Amino acid sequence: MSANSDNTPVTYRDAGVDIEAGDELVNQIKPFAKRTMRPEVMSAIGGFGSMFAMPTKFKEPVLVSGTDGVGTKLKLAFELNQHDTVGIDLVAMSVNDILVQGAEPLFFLDYFACGKLDVGTAAKVVKGIAAGCEESGCALVGGETAEMPGMYPAGEYDLAGFVVGCVDKANIIDGTTIAEGDVVLGLASSGAHSNGYSLIRKLIEKSGIDMESNFEGRKFKDIVMTPTKLYVKSILALLETLPVKGMAHITGGGITENIPRVLPAGLTAEIDSNSWELPALFKWLKDQGNIADLEMYKTFNCGVGMAIIVSADNAAEAMKVLAAKGETVYQIGQIRVQAAGEAATVVV
């Protein structure tokens, strides 16, 4: 006799997976994805694979790919039930990364994983992803929704994003032409972007701040949940105008750890901390945690989300082009010869 005498049929839904909910999500997100389409897209959302024809404008195309997530900023999204902007974060973290090598983002895919699929929540997230793609000129060509009972606490999910872009081989930006005397420009960030949130959450808890309270004219929760800034359109416009020697997306590791990634050996970027004002959120974080200056600069973007290195002769024109595209631009430093034992980026 079988150990299990109950012959009631068991379905996938009984195990916690709702296929119909997944189908409903696909139907809801199709209109958002459709708005991101580019002429090169050769397949519709819902297929097994996504096809994309190489744009003909590239003479010697080099594909540039990137992947990232949103990190523990998602924990705040869960606590605040605020899911409409984390998708923008997801896109921005990936497309800004490939942008620094001169690549134009072409297409994006997302991965949404949860324990039990809430179609309304997932649709808000994917709508944000589509909005980020649309702003970046990047097609949302597909993705994966994984419902995995027991893997995630109720109401929580995780996100990953994947982008492919393209740059002509002759136009790749790799930092090799950076030289002493070059200028470092900084583009203002929109906030903490998607980095340092384990520390941010700890300081929020420590302070006991009311997330609904007024902070610099906005609710504090809206300040900390402001999505990562997308720099695609402004930087692509700059690349069409004049030579850029190097760029660094200021993500995890902050200013002091990301700029060195693009510098040739023997050079240092000397950053003048007085060249821009530390935004109010970062002042609050610094005060709440009694955080040392160096720790701030290697944890957060501190108000500078992208660093751009150009020749001194091109600095003024570069600032003009970027400002015309709506960017707030600072001249934050210069490149000089590295002293013995000195870090590749110093903030003074």
Contacts in CASP RR format, 6 or more apart in sequence:
PFRMAT RR
TARGET T0000
AUTHOR 0000-0000-0000
METHOD contacts of the structure
MODEL  1
MSANSDNTPVTYRDAGVDIEAGDELVNQIKPFAKRTMRPEVMSAIGGFGS
MFAMPTKFKEPVLVSGTDGVGTKLKLAFELNQHDTVGIDLVAMSVNDILV
QGAEPLFFLDYFACGKLDVGTAAKVVKGIAAGCEESGCALVGGETAEMPG
MYPAGEYDLAGFVVGCVDKANIIDGTTIAEGDVVLGLASSGAHSNGYSLI
RKLIEKSGIDMESNFEGRKFKDIVMTPTKLYVKSILALLETLPVKGMAHI
TGGGITENIPRVLPAGLTAEIDSNSWELPALFKWLKDQGNIADLEMYKTF
NCGVGMAIIVSADNAAEAMKVLAAKGETVYQIGQIRVQAAGEAATVVV
12 19 0 8 1.000
13 19 0 8 1.000
15 149 0 8 1.000
16 116 0 8 1.000
16 147 0 8 1.000
16 149 0 8 1.000
17 147 0 8 1.000
17 149 0 8 1.000
18 116 0 8 1.000
18 117 0 8 1.000
18 147 0 8 1.000
21 117 0 8 1.000
21 119 0 8 1.000
21 147 0 8 1.000
22 117 0 8 1.000
22 119 0 8 1.000
22 145 0 8 1.000
22 147 0 8 1.000
24 119 0 8 1.000
25 117 0 8 1.000
25 119 0 8 1.000
25 122 0 8 1.000
25 123 0 8 1.000
25 126 0 8 1.000
25 145 0 8 1.000
26 45 0 8 1.000
26 46 0 8 1.000
26 145 0 8 1.000
28 119 0 8 1.000
28 120 0 8 1.000
28 123 0 8 1.000
29 45 0 8 1.000
29 123 0 8 1.000
29 126 0 8 1.000
29 127 0 8 1.000
29 130 0 8 1.000
30 45 0 8 1.000
32 126 0 8 1.000
32 127 0 8 1.000
32 128 0 8 1.000
32 129 0 8 1.000
32 130 0 8 1.000
32 131 0 8 1.000
32 140 0 8 1.000
33 45 0 8 1.000
33 126 0 8 1.000
33 130 0 8 1.000
33 140 0 8 1.000
33 141 0 8 1.000
33 142 0 8 1.000
34 45 0 8 1.000
35 130 0 8 1.000
35 134 0 8 1.000
36 108 0 8 1.000
36 130 0 8 1.000
36 133 0 8 1.000
36 134 0 8 1.000
36 137 0 8 1.000
36 138 0 8 1.000
36 139 0 8 1.000
36 140 0 8 1.000
37 139 0 8 1.000
38 106 0 8 1.000
38 107 0 8 1.000
38 137 0 8 1.000
38 138 0 8 1.000
38 139 0 8 1.000
40 52 0 8 1.000
40 53 0 8 1.000
40 54 0 8 1.000
40 55 0 8 1.000
40 106 0 8 1.000
40 139 0 8 1.000
41 50 0 8 1.000
41 51 0 8 1.000
41 52 0 8 1.000
41 107 0 8 1.000
41 139 0 8 1.000
41 141 0 8 1.000
42 51 0 8 1.000
42 52 0 8 1.000
42 53 0 8 1.000
43 49 0 8 1.000
43 50 0 8 1.000
43 51 0 8 1.000
43 141 0 8 1.000
45 140 0 8 1.000
45 141 0 8 1.000
45 142 0 8 1.000
46 142 0 8 1.000
49 142 0 8 1.000
50 107 0 8 1.000
50 109 0 8 1.000
50 141 0 8 1.000
50 142 0 8 1.000
52 106 0 8 1.000
52 107 0 8 1.000
52 139 0 8 1.000
52 141 0 8 1.000
52 164 0 8 1.000
54 61 0 8 1.000
54 166 0 8 1.000
55 61 0 8 1.000
55 106 0 8 1.000
55 166 0 8 1.000
58 166 0 8 1.000
58 167 0 8 1.000
58 168 0 8 1.000
59 168 0 8 1.000
59 170 0 8 1.000
60 168 0 8 1.000
60 169 0 8 1.000
60 170 0 8 1.000
61 166 0 8 1.000
61 167 0 8 1.000
61 168 0 8 1.000
61 169 0 8 1.000
62 103 0 8 1.000
62 166 0 8 1.000
62 167 0 8 1.000
62 168 0 8 1.000
62 169 0 8 1.000
62 172 0 8 1.000
63 164 0 8 1.000
63 165 0 8 1.000
63 166 0 8 1.000
64 98 0 8 1.000
64 101 0 8 1.000
64 102 0 8 1.000
64 103 0 8 1.000
64 164 0 8 1.000
64 165 0 8 1.000
64 166 0 8 1.000
64 167 0 8 1.000
65 98 0 8 1.000
65 162 0 8 1.000
65 163 0 8 1.000
65 164 0 8 1.000
65 165 0 8 1.000
66 94 0 8 1.000
66 97 0 8 1.000
66 98 0 8 1.000
66 162 0 8 1.000
66 163 0 8 1.000
66 164 0 8 1.000
67 94 0 8 1.000
67 160 0 8 1.000
67 161 0 8 1.000
67 162 0 8 1.000
67 163 0 8 1.000
68 90 0 8 1.000
68 93 0 8 1.000
68 94 0 8 1.000
68 97 0 8 1.000
68 160 0 8 1.000
68 161 0 8 1.000
69 89 0 8 1.000
69 90 0 8 1.000
69 93 0 8 1.000
69 94 0 8 1.000
69 159 0 8 1.000
69 160 0 8 1.000
69 161 0 8 1.000
69 194 0 8 1.000
70 86 0 8 1.000
70 87 0 8 1.000
70 89 0 8 1.000
70 90 0 8 1.000
70 93 0 8 1.000
70 159 0 8 1.000
70 194 0 8 1.000
71 194 0 8 1.000
71 197 0 8 1.000
72 196 0 8 1.000
72 197 0 8 1.000
72 198 0 8 1.000
72 201 0 8 1.000
73 86 0 8 1.000
73 89 0 8 1.000
73 194 0 8 1.000
73 197 0 8 1.000
73 225 0 8 1.000
74 86 0 8 1.000
74 156 0 8 1.000
74 157 0 8 1.000
74 158 0 8 1.000
74 159 0 8 1.000
75 197 0 8 1.000
75 201 0 8 1.000
76 82 0 8 1.000
76 197 0 8 1.000
76 201 0 8 1.000
76 221 0 8 1.000
76 224 0 8 1.000
76 225 0 8 1.000
77 83 0 8 1.000
77 86 0 8 1.000
77 225 0 8 1.000
78 155 0 8 1.000
78 156 0 8 1.000
80 211 0 8 1.000
80 221 0 8 1.000
80 225 0 8 1.000
82 221 0 8 1.000
82 225 0 8 1.000
83 121 0 8 1.000
83 124 0 8 1.000
83 125 0 8 1.000
84 124 0 8 1.000
84 125 0 8 1.000
84 127 0 8 1.000
84 128 0 8 1.000
85 128 0 8 1.000
85 225 0 8 1.000
85 226 0 8 1.000
85 227 0 8 1.000
86 125 0 8 1.000
86 128 0 8 1.000
86 159 0 8 1.000
86 227 0 8 1.000
87 110 0 8 1.000
87 125 0 8 1.000
87 126 0 8 1.000
87 128 0 8 1.000
87 129 0 8 1.000
87 131 0 8 1.000
87 132 0 8 1.000
87 159 0 8 1.000
87 227 0 8 1.000
88 128 0 8 1.000
88 129 0 8 1.000
88 131 0 8 1.000
88 132 0 8 1.000
88 135 0 8 1.000
88 227 0 8 1.000
88 228 0 8 1.000
88 230 0 8 1.000
89 193 0 8 1.000
89 194 0 8 1.000
89 227 0 8 1.000
89 228 0 8 1.000
90 110 0 8 1.000
90 129 0 8 1.000
90 159 0 8 1.000
90 160 0 8 1.000
90 161 0 8 1.000
91 108 0 8 1.000
91 128 0 8 1.000
91 129 0 8 1.000
91 132 0 8 1.000
91 133 0 8 1.000
91 136 0 8 1.000
91 138 0 8 1.000
91 161 0 8 1.000
91 163 0 8 1.000
91 230 0 8 1.000
92 132 0 8 1.000
92 136 0 8 1.000
92 193 0 8 1.000
92 194 0 8 1.000
92 227 0 8 1.000
92 228 0 8 1.000
92 229 0 8 1.000
92 230 0 8 1.000
93 193 0 8 1.000
93 194 0 8 1.000
93 228 0 8 1.000
93 251 0 8 1.000
94 108 0 8 1.000
94 161 0 8 1.000
94 162 0 8 1.000
94 163 0 8 1.000
95 105 0 8 1.000
95 108 0 8 1.000
95 136 0 8 1.000
95 138 0 8 1.000
95 163 0 8 1.000
95 230 0 8 1.000
95 232 0 8 1.000
96 228 0 8 1.000
96 230 0 8 1.000
96 231 0 8 1.000
96 232 0 8 1.000
96 249 0 8 1.000
96 251 0 8 1.000
96 306 0 8 1.000
97 163 0 8 1.000
97 249 0 8 1.000
97 251 0 8 1.000
98 105 0 8 1.000
98 163 0 8 1.000
98 165 0 8 1.000
99 105 0 8 1.000
99 231 0 8 1.000
99 232 0 8 1.000
99 235 0 8 1.000
99 236 0 8 1.000
99 247 0 8 1.000
99 249 0 8 1.000
100 173 0 8 1.000
100 246 0 8 1.000
100 247 0 8 1.000
100 248 0 8 1.000
100 249 0 8 1.000
100 262 0 8 1.000
100 306 0 8 1.000
101 167 0 8 1.000
101 172 0 8 1.000
101 173 0 8 1.000
101 174 0 8 1.000
101 247 0 8 1.000
102 167 0 8 1.000
102 171 0 8 1.000
102 172 0 8 1.000
102 173 0 8 1.000
102 235 0 8 1.000
102 239 0 8 1.000
102 244 0 8 1.000
102 247 0 8 1.000
103 165 0 8 1.000
103 166 0 8 1.000
103 167 0 8 1.000
104 165 0 8 1.000
104 166 0 8 1.000
104 167 0 8 1.000
104 232 0 8 1.000
104 236 0 8 1.000
105 136 0 8 1.000
105 137 0 8 1.000
105 138 0 8 1.000
105 163 0 8 1.000
105 164 0 8 1.000
105 165 0 8 1.000
105 232 0 8 1.000
106 138 0 8 1.000
106 139 0 8 1.000
106 163 0 8 1.000
106 164 0 8 1.000
106 165 0 8 1.000
106 166 0 8 1.000
107 138 0 8 1.000
107 139 0 8 1.000
107 140 0 8 1.000
107 141 0 8 1.000
107 163 0 8 1.000
107 164 0 8 1.000
107 165 0 8 1.000
108 129 0 8 1.000
108 133 0 8 1.000
108 136 0 8 1.000
108 138 0 8 1.000
108 139 0 8 1.000
108 140 0 8 1.000
108 141 0 8 1.000
108 161 0 8 1.000
108 162 0 8 1.000
108 163 0 8 1.000
108 164 0 8 1.000
109 140 0 8 1.000
109 141 0 8 1.000
109 142 0 8 1.000
109 143 0 8 1.000
109 144 0 8 1.000
109 161 0 8 1.000
109 162 0 8 1.000
110 126 0 8 1.000
110 129 0 8 1.000
110 140 0 8 1.000
110 142 0 8 1.000
110 143 0 8 1.000
110 144 0 8 1.000
110 159 0 8 1.000
110 160 0 8 1.000
110 161 0 8 1.000
110 162 0 8 1.000
111 143 0 8 1.000
111 144 0 8 1.000
111 146 0 8 1.000
111 159 0 8 1.000
111 160 0 8 1.000
111 161 0 8 1.000
111 162 0 8 1.000
112 122 0 8 1.000
112 125 0 8 1.000
112 126 0 8 1.000
112 143 0 8 1.000
112 144 0 8 1.000
112 145 0 8 1.000
112 146 0 8 1.000
112 157 0 8 1.000
112 158 0 8 1.000
112 159 0 8 1.000
113 145 0 8 1.000
113 146 0 8 1.000
113 148 0 8 1.000
113 151 0 8 1.000
113 152 0 8 1.000
113 157 0 8 1.000
113 158 0 8 1.000
113 159 0 8 1.000
114 122 0 8 1.000
114 145 0 8 1.000
114 146 0 8 1.000
114 147 0 8 1.000
114 148 0 8 1.000
114 152 0 8 1.000
114 155 0 8 1.000
114 156 0 8 1.000
114 157 0 8 1.000
114 158 0 8 1.000
115 147 0 8 1.000
115 148 0 8 1.000
115 149 0 8 1.000
115 150 0 8 1.000
115 151 0 8 1.000
115 152 0 8 1.000
115 154 0 8 1.000
115 155 0 8 1.000
115 156 0 8 1.000
115 157 0 8 1.000
116 147 0 8 1.000
116 149 0 8 1.000
116 154 0 8 1.000
116 155 0 8 1.000
117 145 0 8 1.000
117 147 0 8 1.000
118 155 0 8 1.000
121 155 0 8 1.000
121 157 0 8 1.000
122 145 0 8 1.000
122 157 0 8 1.000
125 157 0 8 1.000
125 159 0 8 1.000
129 140 0 8 1.000
130 140 0 8 1.000
132 138 0 8 1.000
132 230 0 8 1.000
133 139 0 8 1.000
133 140 0 8 1.000
135 230 0 8 1.000
135 232 0 8 1.000
135 233 0 8 1.000
136 230 0 8 1.000
136 232 0 8 1.000
136 233 0 8 1.000
137 232 0 8 1.000
137 233 0 8 1.000
138 163 0 8 1.000
138 232 0 8 1.000
152 158 0 8 1.000
167 173 0 8 1.000
171 239 0 8 1.000
173 244 0 8 1.000
173 245 0 8 1.000
173 246 0 8 1.000
173 247 0 8 1.000
174 246 0 8 1.000
174 262 0 8 1.000
175 245 0 8 1.000
175 246 0 8 1.000
175 262 0 8 1.000
175 263 0 8 1.000
175 264 0 8 1.000
175 309 0 8 1.000
176 264 0 8 1.000
177 245 0 8 1.000
178 245 0 8 1.000
178 246 0 8 1.000
178 262 0 8 1.000
178 263 0 8 1.000
178 264 0 8 1.000
178 267 0 8 1.000
178 309 0 8 1.000
178 335 0 8 1.000
179 245 0 8 1.000
179 267 0 8 1.000
179 335 0 8 1.000
180 267 0 8 1.000
180 335 0 8 1.000
180 336 0 8 1.000
180 337 0 8 1.000
181 312 0 8 1.000
181 334 0 8 1.000
181 335 0 8 1.000
181 336 0 8 1.000
182 245 0 8 1.000
182 309 0 8 1.000
182 310 0 8 1.000
182 311 0 8 1.000
182 312 0 8 1.000
182 334 0 8 1.000
182 335 0 8 1.000
183 309 0 8 1.000
183 310 0 8 1.000
183 311 0 8 1.000
183 312 0 8 1.000
183 315 0 8 1.000
183 331 0 8 1.000
183 333 0 8 1.000
183 334 0 8 1.000
183 335 0 8 1.000
184 259 0 8 1.000
184 269 0 8 1.000
184 271 0 8 1.000
184 307 0 8 1.000
184 308 0 8 1.000
184 309 0 8 1.000
184 331 0 8 1.000
184 332 0 8 1.000
184 333 0 8 1.000
184 334 0 8 1.000
184 335 0 8 1.000
185 307 0 8 1.000
185 308 0 8 1.000
185 309 0 8 1.000
185 310 0 8 1.000
185 315 0 8 1.000
185 318 0 8 1.000
185 319 0 8 1.000
185 322 0 8 1.000
185 329 0 8 1.000
185 330 0 8 1.000
185 331 0 8 1.000
185 332 0 8 1.000
186 276 0 8 1.000
186 304 0 8 1.000
186 305 0 8 1.000
186 306 0 8 1.000
186 307 0 8 1.000
186 308 0 8 1.000
186 329 0 8 1.000
186 330 0 8 1.000
186 331 0 8 1.000
186 332 0 8 1.000
187 229 0 8 1.000
187 231 0 8 1.000
187 234 0 8 1.000
187 304 0 8 1.000
187 305 0 8 1.000
187 306 0 8 1.000
187 307 0 8 1.000
187 308 0 8 1.000
187 322 0 8 1.000
187 327 0 8 1.000
187 328 0 8 1.000
187 329 0 8 1.000
188 229 0 8 1.000
188 276 0 8 1.000
188 303 0 8 1.000
188 304 0 8 1.000
188 305 0 8 1.000
188 327 0 8 1.000
188 328 0 8 1.000
188 329 0 8 1.000
188 330 0 8 1.000
189 229 0 8 1.000
189 250 0 8 1.000
189 279 0 8 1.000
189 301 0 8 1.000
189 303 0 8 1.000
189 304 0 8 1.000
189 305 0 8 1.000
189 306 0 8 1.000
190 226 0 8 1.000
190 227 0 8 1.000
190 228 0 8 1.000
190 229 0 8 1.000
191 223 0 8 1.000
191 226 0 8 1.000
191 229 0 8 1.000
191 279 0 8 1.000
191 281 0 8 1.000
191 301 0 8 1.000
191 303 0 8 1.000
192 200 0 8 1.000
192 224 0 8 1.000
192 226 0 8 1.000
192 281 0 8 1.000
192 282 0 8 1.000
192 300 0 8 1.000
192 301 0 8 1.000
193 228 0 8 1.000
193 229 0 8 1.000
193 250 0 8 1.000
193 251 0 8 1.000
193 301 0 8 1.000
193 305 0 8 1.000
194 228 0 8 1.000
194 251 0 8 1.000
195 251 0 8 1.000
195 252 0 8 1.000
195 253 0 8 1.000
195 254 0 8 1.000
195 299 0 8 1.000
195 300 0 8 1.000
195 301 0 8 1.000
196 252 0 8 1.000
196 299 0 8 1.000
196 300 0 8 1.000
199 285 0 8 1.000
199 299 0 8 1.000
200 224 0 8 1.000
200 285 0 8 1.000
203 285 0 8 1.000
203 288 0 8 1.000
203 289 0 8 1.000
204 211 0 8 1.000
204 224 0 8 1.000
206 288 0 8 1.000
206 289 0 8 1.000
207 288 0 8 1.000
209 220 0 8 1.000
210 220 0 8 1.000
211 219 0 8 1.000
211 220 0 8 1.000
211 221 0 8 1.000
211 224 0 8 1.000
212 219 0 8 1.000
212 220 0 8 1.000
212 221 0 8 1.000
213 219 0 8 1.000
213 220 0 8 1.000
214 220 0 8 1.000
215 223 0 8 1.000
215 280 0 8 1.000
215 281 0 8 1.000
215 284 0 8 1.000
216 223 0 8 1.000
216 280 0 8 1.000
223 281 0 8 1.000
224 281 0 8 1.000
229 305 0 8 1.000
231 305 0 8 1.000
231 306 0 8 1.000
231 327 0 8 1.000
233 325 0 8 1.000
234 322 0 8 1.000
234 325 0 8 1.000
234 326 0 8 1.000
234 327 0 8 1.000
235 244 0 8 1.000
235 247 0 8 1.000
235 306 0 8 1.000
235 308 0 8 1.000
235 322 0 8 1.000
237 321 0 8 1.000
237 322 0 8 1.000
237 325 0 8 1.000
238 244 0 8 1.000
238 308 0 8 1.000
238 318 0 8 1.000
238 321 0 8 1.000
238 322 0 8 1.000
238 325 0 8 1.000
241 317 0 8 1.000
241 318 0 8 1.000
241 321 0 8 1.000
242 310 0 8 1.000
242 314 0 8 1.000
242 317 0 8 1.000
242 318 0 8 1.000
242 321 0 8 1.000
243 310 0 8 1.000
243 311 0 8 1.000
243 314 0 8 1.000
244 308 0 8 1.000
244 309 0 8 1.000
244 310 0 8 1.000
244 318 0 8 1.000
245 309 0 8 1.000
245 310 0 8 1.000
245 311 0 8 1.000
246 262 0 8 1.000
246 308 0 8 1.000
246 309 0 8 1.000
247 262 0 8 1.000
247 306 0 8 1.000
247 307 0 8 1.000
247 308 0 8 1.000
247 309 0 8 1.000
248 258 0 8 1.000
248 259 0 8 1.000
248 261 0 8 1.000
248 262 0 8 1.000
248 306 0 8 1.000
248 307 0 8 1.000
249 258 0 8 1.000
249 305 0 8 1.000
249 306 0 8 1.000
250 258 0 8 1.000
250 259 0 8 1.000
250 301 0 8 1.000
250 304 0 8 1.000
250 305 0 8 1.000
250 306 0 8 1.000
250 307 0 8 1.000
251 258 0 8 1.000
251 301 0 8 1.000
252 258 0 8 1.000
252 299 0 8 1.000
253 298 0 8 1.000
253 299 0 8 1.000
254 297 0 8 1.000
254 298 0 8 1.000
254 299 0 8 1.000
254 300 0 8 1.000
254 301 0 8 1.000
254 302 0 8 1.000
255 271 0 8 1.000
255 297 0 8 1.000
255 298 0 8 1.000
255 301 0 8 1.000
255 302 0 8 1.000
255 304 0 8 1.000
255 307 0 8 1.000
255 345 0 8 1.000
255 347 0 8 1.000
256 294 0 8 1.000
256 297 0 8 1.000
256 298 0 8 1.000
256 343 0 8 1.000
256 345 0 8 1.000
256 346 0 8 1.000
256 347 0 8 1.000
257 298 0 8 1.000
257 345 0 8 1.000
258 307 0 8 1.000
259 269 0 8 1.000
259 271 0 8 1.000
259 307 0 8 1.000
259 344 0 8 1.000
259 345 0 8 1.000
260 269 0 8 1.000
260 343 0 8 1.000
260 344 0 8 1.000
260 345 0 8 1.000
262 309 0 8 1.000
263 269 0 8 1.000
263 335 0 8 1.000
263 344 0 8 1.000
263 345 0 8 1.000
266 337 0 8 1.000
266 338 0 8 1.000
266 344 0 8 1.000
267 335 0 8 1.000
267 336 0 8 1.000
267 337 0 8 1.000
267 338 0 8 1.000
267 344 0 8 1.000
268 335 0 8 1.000
268 336 0 8 1.000
268 337 0 8 1.000
268 338 0 8 1.000
268 339 0 8 1.000
268 342 0 8 1.000
268 343 0 8 1.000
268 344 0 8 1.000
268 345 0 8 1.000
268 346 0 8 1.000
269 307 0 8 1.000
269 309 0 8 1.000
269 333 0 8 1.000
269 334 0 8 1.000
269 335 0 8 1.000
269 344 0 8 1.000
269 345 0 8 1.000
269 346 0 8 1.000
270 333 0 8 1.000
270 334 0 8 1.000
270 335 0 8 1.000
270 336 0 8 1.000
270 346 0 8 1.000
270 348 0 8 1.000
271 332 0 8 1.000
271 333 0 8 1.000
271 345 0 8 1.000
271 346 0 8 1.000
271 347 0 8 1.000
271 348 0 8 1.000
272 332 0 8 1.000
272 333 0 8 1.000
272 347 0 8 1.000
272 348 0 8 1.000
273 293 0 8 1.000
273 297 0 8 1.000
273 347 0 8 1.000
273 348 0 8 1.000
275 330 0 8 1.000
275 331 0 8 1.000
275 332 0 8 1.000
275 333 0 8 1.000
276 303 0 8 1.000
276 304 0 8 1.000
276 330 0 8 1.000
276 332 0 8 1.000
278 286 0 8 1.000
278 302 0 8 1.000
278 303 0 8 1.000
279 302 0 8 1.000
279 303 0 8 1.000
282 296 0 8 1.000
282 300 0 8 1.000
282 302 0 8 1.000
282 303 0 8 1.000
285 291 0 8 1.000
285 296 0 8 1.000
285 300 0 8 1.000
286 296 0 8 1.000
291 299 0 8 1.000
293 347 0 8 1.000
294 347 0 8 1.000
296 302 0 8 1.000
297 347 0 8 1.000
304 330 0 8 1.000
304 332 0 8 1.000
307 332 0 8 1.000
308 318 0 8 1.000
308 322 0 8 1.000
309 335 0 8 1.000
310 318 0 8 1.000
312 334 0 8 1.000
315 331 0 8 1.000
318 329 0 8 1.000
319 329 0 8 1.000
319 331 0 8 1.000
322 329 0 8 1.000
323 329 0 8 1.000
338 344 0 8 1.000
END
